[in-house]
């Protein structure tokens, strides 16, 4: 009886690990994509091996994303400030 409960415990642990990986993998994938250029993100088939860049984070902080299509204005910092003000005022 002791070995049966041990096997059940191991099986339960393996199943929980698989379920956790299933739900956490998309978060990991989005995190990896944040260090890729737009061209690398849109590549088919997608690859895990790439040259990391901080271009996306620089664009968020500076408010301007420069790409082949032109310059895109990003109001992330303004929107973040508005969200912080709204959160503080509502609490």
FENVENBEL-V972727 format. One record per run of one state. SS is the DSSP state (H for helix, E for strand, C for the rest). FROM is the first residue (numbers start at 1). LEN is the number of residues. If there is no record, write none. Layout:
[[SS & FROM & LEN] [SS & FROM & LEN]]
This chain:
[[C & 1 & 1] [H & 2 & 32] [C & 34 & 4] [H & 38 & 4] [C & 42 & 13] [H & 55 & 8] [C & 63 & 1] [E & 64 & 4] [C & 68 & 2] [E & 70 & 4] [C & 74 & 2] [H & 76 & 15] [C & 91 & 1]]
